[in-house]
Amino acid sequence: MRCHTALRRETVGPSGLVQGSRAESAGEIPANKDAADDEWVQSVPYMKSASDLLNSGETKFSDVPYYLPGYANVQKSVEPLIQKVMAKQMTAQERLDKWASLLEQEKAAQ
């Protein structure tokens, strides 16, 4: 989207996110990479950390399969297993394997 020159780094993306000084006034992390380099982002430790993570090529976002009809049931089944992992009654790998198995079963049922 083209912006007025006075709004140099204040762009509106397809989702309607406003960047630049408007993000600063709202306390939001700018998704625009140019705005992420602004001094106000770089000088606030939590903003800098969040911006660095957001813009890192190593950051991976989850592709949660909300489209699966039984996804909520899968989540309900595996959430209590977090407590088992924390109580050392199950390994993290066992929990992840169980979660993957349930998701695979749900995908196959479609």
FIRO-87550 format. One record per residue: residue number from 0; x, y, z of N, C-alpha, C, CB in turn; residue in one letter. Coordinates in steps of 0.2 Angstrom, whole numbers. Glycine has a CB too. Layout:
residues N
ATOM seq   n.x   n.y   n.z  ca.x  ca.y  ca.z   c.x   c.y   c.z  cb.x  cb.y  cb.z type
ATOM NUM     X     Y     Z     X     Y     Z     X     Y     Z     X     Y     Z    A
...
This chain:
residues 110
ATOM seq   n.x   n.y   n.z  ca.x  ca.y  ca.z   c.x   c.y   c.z  cb.x  cb.y  cb.z type
ATOM   0     4    -6     0     0     0     0     4     6     0    -5     0     6    M
ATOM   1     3    11    -4     7    17    -4     5    22     2     6    21   -11    R
ATOM   2    10    25     5     9    29    10    11    36     9    12    27    16    C
ATOM   3     8    41    12    10    48    12    17    49    14     5    53    16    H
ATOM   4    21    53    11    28    53    13    29    55    21    31    59     9    T
ATOM   5    24    59    24    24    60    31    24    54    35    19    65    33    A
ATOM   6    21    49    32    20    42    36    25    37    34    13    39    35    L
ATOM   7    31    40    33    37    36    30    37    29    32    43    39    33    R
ATOM   8    37    27    38    37    20    40    31    18    43    43    19    45    R
ATOM   9    25    21    42    19    19    45    15    16    39    15    25    48    E
ATOM  10    16    10    38    13     6    33     7     2    35    17     2    29    T
ATOM  11     2     1    31    -4    -3    33    -3   -10    29   -11     0    32    V
ATOM  12    -2   -15    32    -2   -22    28    -8   -24    27     3   -27    32    G
ATOM  13    -8   -30    24   -15   -33    22   -19   -35    27   -13   -40    18    P
ATOM  14   -16   -36    33   -21   -38    39   -22   -31    43   -17   -43    44    S
ATOM  15   -20   -26    40   -22   -19    44   -17   -17    49   -29   -20    46    G
ATOM  16   -12   -21    50    -7   -19    55    -4   -12    53    -2   -24    56    L
ATOM  17    -3    -8    58     0    -1    57     7    -2    61    -5     4    60    V
ATOM  18    12     1    57    18     0    59    21     7    61    23    -3    54    Q
ATOM  19    28     7    63    31    14    64    29    17    70    30    18    58    G
ATOM  20    28    24    70    27    27    76    20    25    79    27    35    75    S
ATOM  21    15    23    75     9    21    78    10    14    82     4    20    72    R
ATOM  22    14    10    80    16     4    84    19     6    90    20    -1    80    A
ATOM  23    23    11    90    26    13    96    21    16   101    32    19    94    E
ATOM  24    17    20    99    12    23   103     7    18   106     8    28   100    S
ATOM  25     6    12   102     2     7   105     6     2   109    -2     4    99    A
ATOM  26    12     2   109    16    -3   112    17   -10   109    14    -4   119    G
ATOM  27    16    -9   102    16   -16    98    22   -17    95    10   -15    93    E
ATOM  28    24   -23    94    30   -25    90    29   -24    83    32   -32    92    I
ATOM  29    33   -20    79    31   -19    72    33   -25    68    35   -13    69    P
ATOM  30    29   -27    64    30   -33    59    34   -30    53    24   -36    57    A
ATOM  31    34   -24    52    38   -21    46    45   -21    48    35   -14    44    N
ATOM  32    49   -24    44    57   -25    45    60   -18    46    60   -29    40    K
ATOM  33    58   -14    42    61    -7    42    60    -4    49    59    -2    36    D
ATOM  34    53    -4    51    51    -1    57    55    -4    63    44    -1    58    A
ATOM  35    56   -11    62    59   -15    68    66   -12    69    60   -22    66    A
ATOM  36    69    -9    64    76    -6    65    76     1    69    80    -5    59    D
ATOM  37    70     4    70    69    10    73    72    10    80    62    13    73    D
ATOM  38    75    16    82    78    17    89    74    15    94    80    24    90    E
ATOM  39    67    16    94    63    15   100    62     7   101    56    18    99    W
ATOM  40    62     3    95    62    -4    96    69    -7    98    60    -7    89    V
ATOM  41    74    -4    96    81    -7    97    83    -5   105    86    -4    92    Q
ATOM  42    80     0   107    82     3   114    78     0   120    82    10   114    S
ATOM  43    73    -3   118    69    -7   124    70   -14   123    61    -5   123    V
ATOM  44    73   -17   129    76   -24   128    70   -29   126    78   -26   135    P
ATOM  45    64   -28   129    59   -33   127    57   -32   120    53   -33   132    Y
ATOM  46    57   -26   118    55   -25   111    60   -28   106    53   -17   110    M
ATOM  47    66   -26   108    72   -29   103    72   -36   103    78   -26   106    K
ATOM  48    71   -40   109    71   -47   109    65   -50   105    70   -50   116    S
ATOM  49    59   -47   106    53   -49   102    54   -48    95    47   -46   105    A
ATOM  50    57   -42    93    58   -40    86    63   -45    83    60   -33    85    S
ATOM  51    68   -46    86    73   -50    84    71   -57    82    79   -51    89    D
ATOM  52    67   -60    87    64   -67    86    59   -67    80    60   -69    93    L
ATOM  53    55   -62    80    50   -61    74    53   -61    68    45   -55    75    L
ATOM  54    59   -58    67    62   -57    61    68   -61    59    65   -50    60    N
ATOM  55    69   -66    64    74   -71    63    72   -76    58    76   -74    70    S
ATOM  56    77   -78    54    76   -83    49    75   -90    52    81   -84    44    G
ATOM  57    77   -91    58    77   -97    62    71   -98    66    83   -97    67    E
ATOM  58    67   -93    66    60   -93    70    55   -97    66    57   -86    72    T
ATOM  59    52  -102    69    47  -106    65    40  -105    69    49  -113    65    K
ATOM  60    35  -104    65    29  -103    67    25  -110    67    25   -97    64    F
ATOM  61    21  -111    72    17  -117    72    12  -117    66    14  -119    79    S
ATOM  62    11  -123    63     6  -124    58     0  -128    62     8  -127    51    D
ATOM  63    -3  -125    66    -8  -128    70   -14  -130    66   -11  -124    76    V
ATOM  64   -16  -137    66   -21  -139    61   -28  -138    64   -20  -147    60    P
ATOM  65   -30  -132    65   -37  -131    68   -42  -133    63   -38  -123    69    Y
ATOM  66   -41  -134    57   -46  -137    52   -48  -144    53   -43  -136    45    Y
ATOM  67   -44  -148    57   -46  -154    59   -52  -154    64   -40  -158    62    L
ATOM  68   -58  -158    62   -64  -158    66   -62  -160    74   -69  -162    63    P
ATOM  69   -58  -165    75   -56  -167    81   -50  -164    85   -55  -174    81    G
ATOM  70   -48  -158    82   -42  -155    85   -43  -154    92   -40  -149    81    Y
ATOM  71   -48  -151    94   -50  -149   101   -49  -155   105   -56  -146   102    A
ATOM  72   -52  -161   103   -51  -167   107   -44  -169   108   -55  -172   104    N
ATOM  73   -40  -169   103   -33  -170   103   -30  -166   108   -29  -169    96    V
ATOM  74   -31  -160   108   -28  -155   113   -30  -157   120   -30  -148   111    Q
ATOM  75   -36  -158   121   -39  -160   128   -35  -167   130   -46  -161   128    K
ATOM  76   -34  -171   126   -30  -177   127   -23  -176   129   -31  -182   122    S
ATOM  77   -20  -172   126   -12  -171   127   -11  -166   132    -9  -170   121    V
ATOM  78   -15  -161   134   -14  -156   139   -12  -159   146   -19  -151   139    E
ATOM  79   -16  -163   148   -14  -166   155    -7  -170   155   -20  -171   157    P
ATOM  80    -5  -172   149     2  -175   149     7  -170   150     3  -178   142    L
ATOM  81     6  -164   150    11  -159   152    13  -160   159     9  -152   150    I
ATOM  82     8  -161   163     9  -162   170    13  -168   172     2  -162   174    Q
ATOM  83    12  -173   168    15  -180   168    23  -179   167    12  -185   164    K
ATOM  84    24  -175   162    31  -173   160    34  -169   166    31  -169   153    V
ATOM  85    31  -164   168    34  -160   174    35  -165   180    29  -154   175    M
ATOM  86    30  -170   181    31  -174   187    36  -180   186    24  -177   189    A
ATOM  87    39  -180   180    44  -185   178    40  -192   177    50  -185   182    K
ATOM  88    34  -192   176    30  -198   175    30  -200   168    23  -198   178    Q
ATOM  89    33  -196   163    33  -197   156    38  -192   153    26  -195   153    M
ATOM  90    42  -194   148    47  -190   145    43  -185   140    52  -194   142    T
ATOM  91    47  -180   139    44  -175   134    43  -178   127    49  -169   134    A
ATOM  92    48  -183   126    48  -186   119    42  -191   119    54  -190   118    Q
ATOM  93    40  -194   124    34  -198   124    28  -194   123    34  -202   131    E
ATOM  94    28  -188   127    22  -184   126    21  -182   118    22  -178   130    R
ATOM  95    27  -180   116    27  -177   109    25  -183   104    33  -174   107    L
ATOM  96    27  -189   105    25  -195   101    18  -196   102    29  -201   103    D
ATOM  97    15  -196   108     8  -197   109     4  -191   105     6  -197   116    K
ATOM  98     6  -185   105     3  -180   102     3  -181    94     6  -173   104    W
ATOM  99     9  -183    92     9  -184    84     5  -190    82    17  -185    83    A
ATOM 100     5  -195    86     1  -201    85    -7  -199    84     2  -206    90    S
ATOM 101    -9  -195    89   -16  -193    89   -18  -188    83   -18  -189    96    L
ATOM 102   -13  -184    82   -14  -179    76   -14  -184    69    -9  -174    75    L
ATOM 103   -10  -188    69   -10  -193    63   -16  -197    62    -4  -197    63    E
ATOM 104   -19  -199    68   -25  -203    68   -31  -198    66   -27  -206    75    Q
ATOM 105   -31  -192    68   -36  -187    66   -36  -185    59   -35  -181    71    E
ATOM 106   -30  -184    56   -29  -183    49   -31  -189    45   -22  -181    47    K
ATOM 107   -30  -195    47   -32  -201    43   -39  -202    43   -28  -207    46    A
ATOM 108   -43  -199    48   -50  -200    49   -54  -196    44   -52  -199    56    A
ATOM 109   -50  -191    41   -54  -186    37   -55  -189    30   -50  -180    36    Q
